Amino acid sequence: MPAMPMPDFQSERSPPPNCWQCRHFAISWDHARPYSCKAMGFKSKALPSLEVMRIDGQACRGFVSKGSLPTTLHQQEVVRPVQPAKPSRQVWEA
């Protein structure tokens, strides 16, 4: 059986997304792993998109630009103030 030529993936690759412009990117408190990806749930020494590219060989699929936000997510992120509970006037006996 003749060997099939391997495709040249290097020419097809585009640079990974910029984590600094992603909504899921965060700075971690951990000095050993300062960068965090909330979408994929991991921390690393390098930018998360570079780690994904290194491990998976493909660009990060969780990238969401900070400028773009779907309406449904925006409505979920609205924080409503919590009404304080009214104090009870009942006296409890043990």
PyMOL Python script that loads the backbone (N, CA, C, O; Angstrom):
from pymol import cmd

cmd.read_pdbstr("""\
ATOM      1  N   MET A   1       0.858  -1.171   0.000  1.00  0.00           N
ATOM      2  CA  MET A   1       0.000   0.000   0.000  1.00  0.00           C
ATOM      3  C   MET A   1       0.901   1.230   0.000  1.00  0.00           C
ATOM      4  O   MET A   1       1.781   1.327   0.855  1.00  0.00           O
ATOM      5  N   PRO A   2       0.718   2.173  -0.925  1.00  0.00           N
ATOM      6  CA  PRO A   2       1.589   3.354  -0.981  1.00  0.00           C
ATOM      7  C   PRO A   2       1.301   4.297   0.188  1.00  0.00           C
ATOM      8  O   PRO A   2       0.170   4.422   0.658  1.00  0.00           O
ATOM      9  N   ALA A   3       2.360   4.945   0.631  1.00  0.00           N
ATOM     10  CA  ALA A   3       2.217   5.895   1.739  1.00  0.00           C
ATOM     11  C   ALA A   3       1.510   7.154   1.254  1.00  0.00           C
ATOM     12  O   ALA A   3       1.791   7.665   0.170  1.00  0.00           O
ATOM     13  N   MET A   4       0.597   7.637   2.069  1.00  0.00           N
ATOM     14  CA  MET A   4      -0.131   8.853   1.719  1.00  0.00           C
ATOM     15  C   MET A   4       0.661  10.058   2.224  1.00  0.00           C
ATOM     16  O   MET A   4       1.156  10.038   3.351  1.00  0.00           O
ATOM     17  N   PRO A   5       0.785  11.087   1.422  1.00  0.00           N
ATOM     18  CA  PRO A   5       1.520  12.271   1.879  1.00  0.00           C
ATOM     19  C   PRO A   5       0.752  12.972   2.997  1.00  0.00           C
ATOM     20  O   PRO A   5      -0.474  13.067   2.964  1.00  0.00           O
ATOM     21  N   MET A   6       1.486  13.450   3.970  1.00  0.00           N
ATOM     22  CA  MET A   6       0.879  14.175   5.084  1.00  0.00           C
ATOM     23  C   MET A   6       0.603  15.615   4.650  1.00  0.00           C
ATOM     24  O   MET A   6       1.448  16.241   4.010  1.00  0.00           O
ATOM     25  N   PRO A   7      -0.571  16.142   4.994  1.00  0.00           N
ATOM     26  CA  PRO A   7      -0.854  17.534   4.635  1.00  0.00           C
ATOM     27  C   PRO A   7       0.025  18.479   5.451  1.00  0.00           C
ATOM     28  O   PRO A   7       0.430  18.164   6.570  1.00  0.00           O
ATOM     29  N   ASP A   8       0.305  19.619   4.881  1.00  0.00           N
ATOM     30  CA  ASP A   8       1.139  20.611   5.555  1.00  0.00           C
ATOM     31  C   ASP A   8       0.243  21.493   6.414  1.00  0.00           C
ATOM     32  O   ASP A   8      -0.327  22.469   5.926  1.00  0.00           O
ATOM     33  N   PHE A   9       0.119  21.146   7.708  1.00  0.00           N
ATOM     34  CA  PHE A   9      -0.751  21.887   8.607  1.00  0.00           C
ATOM     35  C   PHE A   9      -0.157  23.237   8.990  1.00  0.00           C
ATOM     36  O   PHE A   9      -0.900  24.144   9.366  1.00  0.00           O
ATOM     37  N   GLN A  10       1.149  23.394   8.905  1.00  0.00           N
ATOM     38  CA  GLN A  10       1.778  24.654   9.286  1.00  0.00           C
ATOM     39  C   GLN A  10       1.282  25.813   8.425  1.00  0.00           C
ATOM     40  O   GLN A  10       1.092  26.919   8.931  1.00  0.00           O
ATOM     41  N   SER A  11       1.070  25.575   7.140  1.00  0.00           N
ATOM     42  CA  SER A  11       0.636  26.658   6.263  1.00  0.00           C
ATOM     43  C   SER A  11      -0.831  27.005   6.486  1.00  0.00           C
ATOM     44  O   SER A  11      -1.248  28.127   6.196  1.00  0.00           O
ATOM     45  N   GLU A  12      -1.630  26.051   7.002  1.00  0.00           N
ATOM     46  CA  GLU A  12      -3.056  26.289   7.212  1.00  0.00           C
ATOM     47  C   GLU A  12      -3.351  26.939   8.555  1.00  0.00           C
ATOM     48  O   GLU A  12      -4.439  27.483   8.741  1.00  0.00           O
ATOM     49  N   ARG A  13      -2.420  26.899   9.493  1.00  0.00           N
ATOM     50  CA  ARG A  13      -2.671  27.424  10.832  1.00  0.00           C
ATOM     51  C   ARG A  13      -2.680  28.943  10.843  1.00  0.00           C
ATOM     52  O   ARG A  13      -1.861  29.601  10.200  1.00  0.00           O
ATOM     53  N   SER A  14      -3.616  29.465  11.582  1.00  0.00           N
ATOM     54  CA  SER A  14      -3.647  30.902  11.818  1.00  0.00           C
ATOM     55  C   SER A  14      -3.199  31.117  13.259  1.00  0.00           C
ATOM     56  O   SER A  14      -3.230  30.177  14.053  1.00  0.00           O
ATOM     57  N   PRO A  15      -2.788  32.315  13.611  1.00  0.00           N
ATOM     58  CA  PRO A  15      -2.344  32.528  14.983  1.00  0.00           C
ATOM     59  C   PRO A  15      -3.503  32.289  15.960  1.00  0.00           C
ATOM     60  O   PRO A  15      -4.661  32.529  15.618  1.00  0.00           O
ATOM     61  N   PRO A  16      -3.195  31.821  17.166  1.00  0.00           N
ATOM     62  CA  PRO A  16      -4.264  31.569  18.138  1.00  0.00           C
ATOM     63  C   PRO A  16      -4.934  32.868  18.557  1.00  0.00           C
ATOM     64  O   PRO A  16      -4.336  33.936  18.422  1.00  0.00           O
ATOM     65  N   PRO A  17      -6.159  32.804  19.061  1.00  0.00           N
ATOM     66  CA  PRO A  17      -6.843  34.011  19.510  1.00  0.00           C
ATOM     67  C   PRO A  17      -6.076  34.687  20.649  1.00  0.00           C
ATOM     68  O   PRO A  17      -5.349  34.029  21.393  1.00  0.00           O
ATOM     69  N   ASN A  18      -6.240  35.971  20.774  1.00  0.00           N
ATOM     70  CA  ASN A  18      -5.581  36.742  21.815  1.00  0.00           C
ATOM     71  C   ASN A  18      -6.387  36.631  23.107  1.00  0.00           C
ATOM     72  O   ASN A  18      -7.496  37.159  23.192  1.00  0.00           O
ATOM     73  N   CYS A  19      -5.845  35.957  24.102  1.00  0.00           N
ATOM     74  CA  CYS A  19      -6.551  35.760  25.369  1.00  0.00           C
ATOM     75  C   CYS A  19      -6.888  37.075  26.057  1.00  0.00           C
ATOM     76  O   CYS A  19      -7.906  37.178  26.741  1.00  0.00           O
ATOM     77  N   TRP A  20      -6.046  38.068  25.881  1.00  0.00           N
ATOM     78  CA  TRP A  20      -6.282  39.360  26.537  1.00  0.00           C
ATOM     79  C   TRP A  20      -7.558  40.019  26.031  1.00  0.00           C
ATOM     80  O   TRP A  20      -8.083  40.921  26.684  1.00  0.00           O
ATOM     81  N   GLN A  21      -8.064  39.589  24.884  1.00  0.00           N
ATOM     82  CA  GLN A  21      -9.293  40.149  24.328  1.00  0.00           C
ATOM     83  C   GLN A  21     -10.477  39.205  24.511  1.00  0.00           C
ATOM     84  O   GLN A  21     -11.550  39.444  23.956  1.00  0.00           O
ATOM     85  N   CYS A  22     -10.294  38.131  25.288  1.00  0.00           N
ATOM     86  CA  CYS A  22     -11.354  37.128  25.483  1.00  0.00           C
ATOM     87  C   CYS A  22     -12.100  37.365  26.795  1.00  0.00           C
ATOM     88  O   CYS A  22     -11.505  37.733  27.808  1.00  0.00           O
ATOM     89  N   ARG A  23     -13.387  37.151  26.754  1.00  0.00           N
ATOM     90  CA  ARG A  23     -14.250  37.323  27.922  1.00  0.00           C
ATOM     91  C   ARG A  23     -13.947  36.290  29.010  1.00  0.00           C
ATOM     92  O   ARG A  23     -14.181  36.571  30.185  1.00  0.00           O
ATOM     93  N   HIS A  24     -13.439  35.118  28.665  1.00  0.00           N
ATOM     94  CA  HIS A  24     -13.194  34.042  29.628  1.00  0.00           C
ATOM     95  C   HIS A  24     -11.813  34.098  30.263  1.00  0.00           C
ATOM     96  O   HIS A  24     -11.527  33.320  31.173  1.00  0.00           O
ATOM     97  N   PHE A  25     -10.958  34.991  29.811  1.00  0.00           N
ATOM     98  CA  PHE A  25      -9.595  35.091  30.323  1.00  0.00           C
ATOM     99  C   PHE A  25      -9.590  35.792  31.673  1.00  0.00           C
ATOM    100  O   PHE A  25     -10.311  36.769  31.875  1.00  0.00           O
ATOM    101  N   ALA A  26      -8.776  35.292  32.595  1.00  0.00           N
ATOM    102  CA  ALA A  26      -8.665  35.903  33.923  1.00  0.00           C
ATOM    103  C   ALA A  26      -7.243  35.739  34.433  1.00  0.00           C
ATOM    104  O   ALA A  26      -6.509  34.855  33.992  1.00  0.00           O
ATOM    105  N   ILE A  27      -6.869  36.594  35.361  1.00  0.00           N
ATOM    106  CA  ILE A  27      -5.584  36.494  36.038  1.00  0.00           C
ATOM    107  C   ILE A  27      -5.814  35.728  37.329  1.00  0.00           C
ATOM    108  O   ILE A  27      -6.722  36.045  38.097  1.00  0.00           O
ATOM    109  N   SER A  28      -4.994  34.730  37.559  1.00  0.00           N
ATOM    110  CA  SER A  28      -5.135  33.858  38.719  1.00  0.00           C
ATOM    111  C   SER A  28      -4.328  34.393  39.892  1.00  0.00           C
ATOM    112  O   SER A  28      -3.376  35.148  39.695  1.00  0.00           O
ATOM    113  N   TRP A  29      -4.692  34.015  41.093  1.00  0.00           N
ATOM    114  CA  TRP A  29      -3.936  34.384  42.294  1.00  0.00           C
ATOM    115  C   TRP A  29      -2.692  33.519  42.430  1.00  0.00           C
ATOM    116  O   TRP A  29      -1.783  33.854  43.190  1.00  0.00           O
ATOM    117  N   ASP A  30      -2.645  32.419  41.707  1.00  0.00           N
ATOM    118  CA  ASP A  30      -1.555  31.451  41.797  1.00  0.00           C
ATOM    119  C   ASP A  30      -0.333  31.958  41.023  1.00  0.00           C
ATOM    120  O   ASP A  30      -0.392  32.115  39.804  1.00  0.00           O
ATOM    121  N   HIS A  31       0.780  32.214  41.733  1.00  0.00           N
ATOM    122  CA  HIS A  31       1.974  32.737  41.075  1.00  0.00           C
ATOM    123  C   HIS A  31       2.590  31.724  40.111  1.00  0.00           C
ATOM    124  O   HIS A  31       3.199  32.118  39.116  1.00  0.00           O
ATOM    125  N   ALA A  32       2.444  30.436  40.386  1.00  0.00           N
ATOM    126  CA  ALA A  32       3.004  29.405  39.507  1.00  0.00           C
ATOM    127  C   ALA A  32       2.208  29.282  38.208  1.00  0.00           C
ATOM    128  O   ALA A  32       2.761  28.926  37.168  1.00  0.00           O
ATOM    129  N   ARG A  33       0.908  29.578  38.271  1.00  0.00           N
ATOM    130  CA  ARG A  33       0.035  29.506  37.090  1.00  0.00           C
ATOM    131  C   ARG A  33      -0.833  30.771  37.053  1.00  0.00           C
ATOM    132  O   ARG A  33      -1.987  30.745  37.480  1.00  0.00           O
ATOM    133  N   PRO A  34      -0.282  31.867  36.549  1.00  0.00           N
ATOM    134  CA  PRO A  34      -0.981  33.153  36.661  1.00  0.00           C
ATOM    135  C   PRO A  34      -2.134  33.381  35.686  1.00  0.00           C
ATOM    136  O   PRO A  34      -2.934  34.292  35.902  1.00  0.00           O
ATOM    137  N   TYR A  35      -2.245  32.600  34.638  1.00  0.00           N
ATOM    138  CA  TYR A  35      -3.293  32.829  33.639  1.00  0.00           C
ATOM    139  C   TYR A  35      -4.369  31.767  33.744  1.00  0.00           C
ATOM    140  O   TYR A  35      -4.072  30.589  33.945  1.00  0.00           O
ATOM    141  N   SER A  36      -5.628  32.187  33.607  1.00  0.00           N
ATOM    142  CA  SER A  36      -6.754  31.282  33.796  1.00  0.00           C
ATOM    143  C   SER A  36      -7.760  31.431  32.661  1.00  0.00           C
ATOM    144  O   SER A  36      -7.965  32.523  32.130  1.00  0.00           O
ATOM    145  N   CYS A  37      -8.378  30.317  32.302  1.00  0.00           N
ATOM    146  CA  CYS A  37      -9.461  30.316  31.318  1.00  0.00           C
ATOM    147  C   CYS A  37     -10.720  29.819  32.028  1.00  0.00           C
ATOM    148  O   CYS A  37     -10.787  28.663  32.445  1.00  0.00           O
ATOM    149  N   LYS A  38     -11.708  30.690  32.163  1.00  0.00           N
ATOM    150  CA  LYS A  38     -12.947  30.314  32.839  1.00  0.00           C
ATOM    151  C   LYS A  38     -13.789  29.361  31.996  1.00  0.00           C
ATOM    152  O   LYS A  38     -14.516  28.530  32.540  1.00  0.00           O
ATOM    153  N   ALA A  39     -13.696  29.473  30.673  1.00  0.00           N
ATOM    154  CA  ALA A  39     -14.496  28.618  29.790  1.00  0.00           C
ATOM    155  C   ALA A  39     -14.048  27.164  29.860  1.00  0.00           C
ATOM    156  O   ALA A  39     -14.877  26.253  29.854  1.00  0.00           O
ATOM    157  N   MET A  40     -12.733  26.946  29.926  1.00  0.00           N
ATOM    158  CA  MET A  40     -12.211  25.578  29.944  1.00  0.00           C
ATOM    159  C   MET A  40     -11.823  25.120  31.334  1.00  0.00           C
ATOM    160  O   MET A  40     -11.561  23.935  31.546  1.00  0.00           O
ATOM    161  N   GLY A  41     -11.781  26.039  32.282  1.00  0.00           N
ATOM    162  CA  GLY A  41     -11.553  25.671  33.674  1.00  0.00           C
ATOM    163  C   GLY A  41     -10.143  25.226  34.005  1.00  0.00           C
ATOM    164  O   GLY A  41      -9.966  24.244  34.726  1.00  0.00           O
ATOM    165  N   PHE A  42      -9.124  25.925  33.495  1.00  0.00           N
ATOM    166  CA  PHE A  42      -7.757  25.567  33.866  1.00  0.00           C
ATOM    167  C   PHE A  42      -6.899  26.815  34.006  1.00  0.00           C
ATOM    168  O   PHE A  42      -7.234  27.882  33.492  1.00  0.00           O
ATOM    169  N   LYS A  43      -5.780  26.656  34.716  1.00  0.00           N
ATOM    170  CA  LYS A  43      -4.789  27.713  34.891  1.00  0.00           C
ATOM    171  C   LYS A  43      -3.475  27.225  34.300  1.00  0.00           C
ATOM    172  O   LYS A  43      -3.207  26.023  34.276  1.00  0.00           O
ATOM    173  N   SER A  44      -2.642  28.172  33.816  1.00  0.00           N
ATOM    174  CA  SER A  44      -1.374  27.769  33.217  1.00  0.00           C
ATOM    175  C   SER A  44      -0.337  28.874  33.333  1.00  0.00           C
ATOM    176  O   SER A  44      -0.648  30.019  33.660  1.00  0.00           O
ATOM    177  N   LYS A  45       0.925  28.488  33.051  1.00  0.00           N
ATOM    178  CA  LYS A  45       2.014  29.472  33.025  1.00  0.00           C
ATOM    179  C   LYS A  45       1.925  30.351  31.788  1.00  0.00           C
ATOM    180  O   LYS A  45       2.180  31.554  31.852  1.00  0.00           O
ATOM    181  N   ALA A  46       1.563  29.751  30.668  1.00  0.00           N
ATOM    182  CA  ALA A  46       1.452  30.471  29.399  1.00  0.00           C
ATOM    183  C   ALA A  46      -0.005  30.883  29.181  1.00  0.00           C
ATOM    184  O   ALA A  46      -0.897  30.436  29.902  1.00  0.00           O
ATOM    185  N   LEU A  47      -0.235  31.725  28.196  1.00  0.00           N
ATOM    186  CA  LEU A  47      -1.606  32.107  27.871  1.00  0.00           C
ATOM    187  C   LEU A  47      -2.409  30.855  27.508  1.00  0.00           C
ATOM    188  O   LEU A  47      -1.902  29.978  26.808  1.00  0.00           O
ATOM    189  N   PRO A  48      -3.654  30.765  27.977  1.00  0.00           N
ATOM    190  CA  PRO A  48      -4.455  29.562  27.725  1.00  0.00           C
ATOM    191  C   PRO A  48      -4.592  29.201  26.248  1.00  0.00           C
ATOM    192  O   PRO A  48      -4.585  28.016  25.912  1.00  0.00           O
ATOM    193  N   SER A  49      -4.714  30.174  25.366  1.00  0.00           N
ATOM    194  CA  SER A  49      -4.856  29.840  23.937  1.00  0.00           C
ATOM    195  C   SER A  49      -3.596  29.169  23.400  1.00  0.00           C
ATOM    196  O   SER A  49      -3.676  28.313  22.518  1.00  0.00           O
ATOM    197  N   LEU A  50      -2.435  29.552  23.925  1.00  0.00           N
ATOM    198  CA  LEU A  50      -1.194  28.909  23.505  1.00  0.00           C
ATOM    199  C   LEU A  50      -1.113  27.478  24.039  1.00  0.00           C
ATOM    200  O   LEU A  50      -0.612  26.588  23.352  1.00  0.00           O
ATOM    201  N   GLU A  51      -1.602  27.256  25.256  1.00  0.00           N
ATOM    202  CA  GLU A  51      -1.639  25.903  25.819  1.00  0.00           C
ATOM    203  C   GLU A  51      -2.572  25.001  25.017  1.00  0.00           C
ATOM    204  O   GLU A  51      -2.251  23.843  24.751  1.00  0.00           O
ATOM    205  N   VAL A  52      -3.732  25.540  24.634  1.00  0.00           N
ATOM    206  CA  VAL A  52      -4.683  24.758  23.825  1.00  0.00           C
ATOM    207  C   VAL A  52      -4.050  24.404  22.487  1.00  0.00           C
ATOM    208  O   VAL A  52      -4.176  23.272  22.019  1.00  0.00           O
ATOM    209  N   MET A  53      -3.376  25.359  21.876  1.00  0.00           N
ATOM    210  CA  MET A  53      -2.721  25.112  20.594  1.00  0.00           C
ATOM    211  C   MET A  53      -1.622  24.057  20.743  1.00  0.00           C
ATOM    212  O   MET A  53      -1.463  23.193  19.880  1.00  0.00           O
ATOM    213  N   ARG A  54      -0.876  24.132  21.829  1.00  0.00           N
ATOM    214  CA  ARG A  54       0.218  23.180  22.056  1.00  0.00           C
ATOM    215  C   ARG A  54      -0.312  21.771  22.297  1.00  0.00           C
ATOM    216  O   ARG A  54       0.238  20.805  21.767  1.00  0.00           O
ATOM    217  N   ILE A  55      -1.361  21.644  23.083  1.00  0.00           N
ATOM    218  CA  ILE A  55      -1.879  20.325  23.463  1.00  0.00           C
ATOM    219  C   ILE A  55      -2.791  19.733  22.385  1.00  0.00           C
ATOM    220  O   ILE A  55      -2.657  18.563  22.024  1.00  0.00           O
ATOM    221  N   ASP A  56      -3.715  20.543  21.877  1.00  0.00           N
ATOM    222  CA  ASP A  56      -4.726  20.046  20.951  1.00  0.00           C
ATOM    223  C   ASP A  56      -4.309  20.198  19.491  1.00  0.00           C
ATOM    224  O   ASP A  56      -4.769  19.448  18.631  1.00  0.00           O
ATOM    225  N   GLY A  57      -3.444  21.165  19.213  1.00  0.00           N
ATOM    226  CA  GLY A  57      -3.043  21.402  17.838  1.00  0.00           C
ATOM    227  C   GLY A  57      -4.030  22.241  17.057  1.00  0.00           C
ATOM    228  O   GLY A  57      -3.851  22.449  15.857  1.00  0.00           O
ATOM    229  N   GLN A  58      -5.071  22.726  17.718  1.00  0.00           N
ATOM    230  CA  GLN A  58      -6.075  23.559  17.061  1.00  0.00           C
ATOM    231  C   GLN A  58      -6.256  24.843  17.864  1.00  0.00           C
ATOM    232  O   GLN A  58      -5.916  24.904  19.046  1.00  0.00           O
ATOM    233  N   ALA A  59      -6.789  25.854  17.215  1.00  0.00           N
ATOM    234  CA  ALA A  59      -7.043  27.125  17.890  1.00  0.00           C
ATOM    235  C   ALA A  59      -8.143  26.952  18.927  1.00  0.00           C
ATOM    236  O   ALA A  59      -8.999  26.076  18.807  1.00  0.00           O
ATOM    237  N   CYS A  60      -8.106  27.788  19.930  1.00  0.00           N
ATOM    238  CA  CYS A  60      -9.102  27.745  21.013  1.00  0.00           C
ATOM    239  C   CYS A  60     -10.503  27.941  20.451  1.00  0.00           C
ATOM    240  O   CYS A  60     -10.748  28.857  19.667  1.00  0.00           O
ATOM    241  N   ARG A  61     -11.407  27.078  20.858  1.00  0.00           N
ATOM    242  CA  ARG A  61     -12.791  27.172  20.376  1.00  0.00           C
ATOM    243  C   ARG A  61     -13.688  27.909  21.357  1.00  0.00           C
ATOM    244  O   ARG A  61     -14.858  28.158  21.065  1.00  0.00           O
ATOM    245  N   GLY A  62     -13.144  28.260  22.526  1.00  0.00           N
ATOM    246  CA  GLY A  62     -13.938  28.950  23.538  1.00  0.00           C
ATOM    247  C   GLY A  62     -13.798  30.455  23.507  1.00  0.00           C
ATOM    248  O   GLY A  62     -14.339  31.144  24.373  1.00  0.00           O
ATOM    249  N   PHE A  63     -13.077  30.985  22.518  1.00  0.00           N
ATOM    250  CA  PHE A  63     -12.837  32.421  22.464  1.00  0.00           C
ATOM    251  C   PHE A  63     -14.123  33.192  22.212  1.00  0.00           C
ATOM    252  O   PHE A  63     -14.859  32.910  21.266  1.00  0.00           O
ATOM    253  N   VAL A  64     -14.382  34.182  23.084  1.00  0.00           N
ATOM    254  CA  VAL A  64     -15.499  35.108  22.913  1.00  0.00           C
ATOM    255  C   VAL A  64     -14.935  36.501  23.135  1.00  0.00           C
ATOM    256  O   VAL A  64     -14.400  36.793  24.204  1.00  0.00           O
ATOM    257  N   SER A  65     -15.049  37.345  22.153  1.00  0.00           N
ATOM    258  CA  SER A  65     -14.514  38.693  22.250  1.00  0.00           C
ATOM    259  C   SER A  65     -15.212  39.465  23.361  1.00  0.00           C
ATOM    260  O   SER A  65     -16.414  39.307  23.574  1.00  0.00           O
ATOM    261  N   LYS A  66     -14.456  40.299  24.067  1.00  0.00           N
ATOM    262  CA  LYS A  66     -15.037  41.097  25.145  1.00  0.00           C
ATOM    263  C   LYS A  66     -16.072  42.075  24.616  1.00  0.00           C
ATOM    264  O   LYS A  66     -16.981  42.474  25.344  1.00  0.00           O
ATOM    265  N   GLY A  67     -15.944  42.459  23.372  1.00  0.00           N
ATOM    266  CA  GLY A  67     -16.886  43.407  22.781  1.00  0.00           C
ATOM    267  C   GLY A  67     -18.206  42.769  22.394  1.00  0.00           C
ATOM    268  O   GLY A  67     -19.225  43.456  22.337  1.00  0.00           O
ATOM    269  N   SER A  68     -18.213  41.464  22.125  1.00  0.00           N
ATOM    270  CA  SER A  68     -19.447  40.799  21.707  1.00  0.00           C
ATOM    271  C   SER A  68     -20.025  39.992  22.854  1.00  0.00           C
ATOM    272  O   SER A  68     -19.325  39.204  23.491  1.00  0.00           O
ATOM    273  N   LEU A  69     -21.290  40.194  23.107  1.00  0.00           N
ATOM    274  CA  LEU A  69     -21.968  39.465  24.169  1.00  0.00           C
ATOM    275  C   LEU A  69     -23.395  39.186  23.727  1.00  0.00           C
ATOM    276  O   LEU A  69     -24.156  40.124  23.486  1.00  0.00           O
ATOM    277  N   PRO A  70     -23.775  37.917  23.615  1.00  0.00           N
ATOM    278  CA  PRO A  70     -25.150  37.603  23.219  1.00  0.00           C
ATOM    279  C   PRO A  70     -26.148  38.172  24.224  1.00  0.00           C
ATOM    280  O   PRO A  70     -25.836  38.303  25.408  1.00  0.00           O
ATOM    281  N   THR A  71     -27.335  38.503  23.758  1.00  0.00           N
ATOM    282  CA  THR A  71     -28.359  39.102  24.612  1.00  0.00           C
ATOM    283  C   THR A  71     -28.745  38.182  25.757  1.00  0.00           C
ATOM    284  O   THR A  71     -28.971  38.655  26.871  1.00  0.00           O
ATOM    285  N   THR A  72     -28.825  36.881  25.513  1.00  0.00           N
ATOM    286  CA  THR A  72     -29.247  35.965  26.564  1.00  0.00           C
ATOM    287  C   THR A  72     -28.243  35.935  27.706  1.00  0.00           C
ATOM    288  O   THR A  72     -28.645  35.885  28.868  1.00  0.00           O
ATOM    289  N   LEU A  73     -26.937  35.966  27.404  1.00  0.00           N
ATOM    290  CA  LEU A  73     -25.936  35.989  28.466  1.00  0.00           C
ATOM    291  C   LEU A  73     -25.981  37.304  29.222  1.00  0.00           C
ATOM    292  O   LEU A  73     -25.807  37.330  30.441  1.00  0.00           O
ATOM    293  N   HIS A  74     -26.214  38.397  28.503  1.00  0.00           N
ATOM    294  CA  HIS A  74     -26.252  39.708  29.144  1.00  0.00           C
ATOM    295  C   HIS A  74     -27.375  39.756  30.180  1.00  0.00           C
ATOM    296  O   HIS A  74     -27.200  40.311  31.265  1.00  0.00           O
ATOM    297  N   GLN A  75     -28.515  39.181  29.847  1.00  0.00           N
ATOM    298  CA  GLN A  75     -29.630  39.184  30.775  1.00  0.00           C
ATOM    299  C   GLN A  75     -29.343  38.325  31.996  1.00  0.00           C
ATOM    300  O   GLN A  75     -29.823  38.634  33.086  1.00  0.00           O
ATOM    301  N   GLN A  76     -28.570  37.251  31.841  1.00  0.00           N
ATOM    302  CA  GLN A  76     -28.248  36.390  32.969  1.00  0.00           C
ATOM    303  C   GLN A  76     -27.237  37.047  33.896  1.00  0.00           C
ATOM    304  O   GLN A  76     -27.233  36.766  35.095  1.00  0.00           O
ATOM    305  N   GLU A  77     -26.379  37.916  33.371  1.00  0.00           N
ATOM    306  CA  GLU A  77     -25.335  38.516  34.174  1.00  0.00           C
ATOM    307  C   GLU A  77     -25.808  39.713  34.990  1.00  0.00           C
ATOM    308  O   GLU A  77     -25.059  40.218  35.827  1.00  0.00           O
ATOM    309  N   VAL A  78     -27.031  40.176  34.764  1.00  0.00           N
ATOM    310  CA  VAL A  78     -27.533  41.319  35.510  1.00  0.00           C
ATOM    311  C   VAL A  78     -27.717  40.904  36.973  1.00  0.00           C
ATOM    312  O   VAL A  78     -28.425  39.946  37.281  1.00  0.00           O
ATOM    313  N   VAL A  79     -27.074  41.636  37.846  1.00  0.00           N
ATOM    314  CA  VAL A  79     -27.154  41.334  39.275  1.00  0.00           C
ATOM    315  C   VAL A  79     -28.226  42.213  39.894  1.00  0.00           C
ATOM    316  O   VAL A  79     -28.159  43.440  39.819  1.00  0.00           O
ATOM    317  N   ARG A  80     -29.191  41.590  40.493  1.00  0.00           N
ATOM    318  CA  ARG A  80     -30.276  42.334  41.120  1.00  0.00           C
ATOM    319  C   ARG A  80     -30.001  42.407  42.629  1.00  0.00           C
ATOM    320  O   ARG A  80     -29.553  41.429  43.226  1.00  0.00           O
ATOM    321  N   PRO A  81     -30.271  43.566  43.240  1.00  0.00           N
ATOM    322  CA  PRO A  81     -30.024  43.678  44.673  1.00  0.00           C
ATOM    323  C   PRO A  81     -30.945  42.744  45.461  1.00  0.00           C
ATOM    324  O   PRO A  81     -32.113  42.565  45.117  1.00  0.00           O
ATOM    325  N   VAL A  82     -30.409  42.173  46.491  1.00  0.00           N
ATOM    326  CA  VAL A  82     -31.169  41.256  47.331  1.00  0.00           C
ATOM    327  C   VAL A  82     -31.889  42.058  48.403  1.00  0.00           C
ATOM    328  O   VAL A  82     -31.290  42.905  49.065  1.00  0.00           O
ATOM    329  N   GLN A  83     -33.170  41.786  48.568  1.00  0.00           N
ATOM    330  CA  GLN A  83     -33.950  42.466  49.596  1.00  0.00           C
ATOM    331  C   GLN A  83     -33.614  41.870  50.957  1.00  0.00           C
ATOM    332  O   GLN A  83     -33.666  40.650  51.115  1.00  0.00           O
ATOM    333  N   PRO A  84     -33.271  42.695  51.946  1.00  0.00           N
ATOM    334  CA  PRO A  84     -32.967  42.144  53.267  1.00  0.00           C
ATOM    335  C   PRO A  84     -34.221  41.545  53.894  1.00  0.00           C
ATOM    336  O   PRO A  84     -35.329  42.048  53.710  1.00  0.00           O
ATOM    337  N   ALA A  85     -34.024  40.479  54.623  1.00  0.00           N
ATOM    338  CA  ALA A  85     -35.146  39.819  55.294  1.00  0.00           C
ATOM    339  C   ALA A  85     -35.640  40.693  56.440  1.00  0.00           C
ATOM    340  O   ALA A  85     -34.853  41.349  57.122  1.00  0.00           O
ATOM    341  N   LYS A  86     -36.962  40.691  56.641  1.00  0.00           N
ATOM    342  CA  LYS A  86     -37.525  41.465  57.746  1.00  0.00           C
ATOM    343  C   LYS A  86     -37.249  40.728  59.053  1.00  0.00           C
ATOM    344  O   LYS A  86     -37.360  39.503  59.103  1.00  0.00           O
ATOM    345  N   PRO A  87     -36.895  41.449  60.098  1.00  0.00           N
ATOM    346  CA  PRO A  87     -36.647  40.777  61.362  1.00  0.00           C
ATOM    347  C   PRO A  87     -37.933  40.178  61.938  1.00  0.00           C
ATOM    348  O   PRO A  87     -39.016  40.748  61.803  1.00  0.00           O
ATOM    349  N   SER A  88     -37.793  39.046  62.565  1.00  0.00           N
ATOM    350  CA  SER A  88     -38.922  38.345  63.157  1.00  0.00           C
ATOM    351  C   SER A  88     -39.289  39.011  64.486  1.00  0.00           C
ATOM    352  O   SER A  88     -38.414  39.444  65.235  1.00  0.00           O
ATOM    353  N   ARG A  89     -40.579  39.087  64.763  1.00  0.00           N
ATOM    354  CA  ARG A  89     -41.037  39.656  66.037  1.00  0.00           C
ATOM    355  C   ARG A  89     -41.458  38.567  67.003  1.00  0.00           C
ATOM    356  O   ARG A  89     -41.925  38.854  68.105  1.00  0.00           O
ATOM    357  N   GLN A  90     -41.297  37.323  66.596  1.00  0.00           N
ATOM    358  CA  GLN A  90     -41.673  36.220  67.458  1.00  0.00           C
ATOM    359  C   GLN A  90     -40.563  35.959  68.455  1.00  0.00           C
ATOM    360  O   GLN A  90     -39.380  36.113  68.150  1.00  0.00           O
ATOM    361  N   VAL A  91     -40.966  35.561  69.658  1.00  0.00           N
ATOM    362  CA  VAL A  91     -39.995  35.219  70.678  1.00  0.00           C
ATOM    363  C   VAL A  91     -39.976  33.712  70.793  1.00  0.00           C
ATOM    364  O   VAL A  91     -41.009  33.081  71.019  1.00  0.00           O
ATOM    365  N   TRP A  92     -38.812  33.146  70.640  1.00  0.00           N
ATOM    366  CA  TRP A  92     -38.656  31.702  70.674  1.00  0.00           C
ATOM    367  C   TRP A  92     -38.179  31.276  72.053  1.00  0.00           C
ATOM    368  O   TRP A  92     -37.271  31.877  72.628  1.00  0.00           O
ATOM    369  N   GLU A  93     -38.798  30.243  72.566  1.00  0.00           N
ATOM    370  CA  GLU A  93     -38.390  29.718  73.875  1.00  0.00           C
ATOM    371  C   GLU A  93     -37.808  28.335  73.682  1.00  0.00           C
ATOM    372  O   GLU A  93     -38.289  27.546  72.868  1.00  0.00           O
ATOM    373  N   ALA A  94     -36.772  28.058  74.439  1.00  0.00           N
ATOM    374  CA  ALA A  94     -36.146  26.746  74.361  1.00  0.00           C
ATOM    375  C   ALA A  94     -36.733  25.796  75.360  1.00  0.00           C
ATOM    376  O   ALA A  94     -36.318  24.639  75.430  1.00  0.00           O
TER     377      ALA A  94
END
""", "prot")
cmd.dss("prot")
cmd.show_as("cartoon", "prot")
cmd.util.cbc("prot")
cmd.orient("prot")
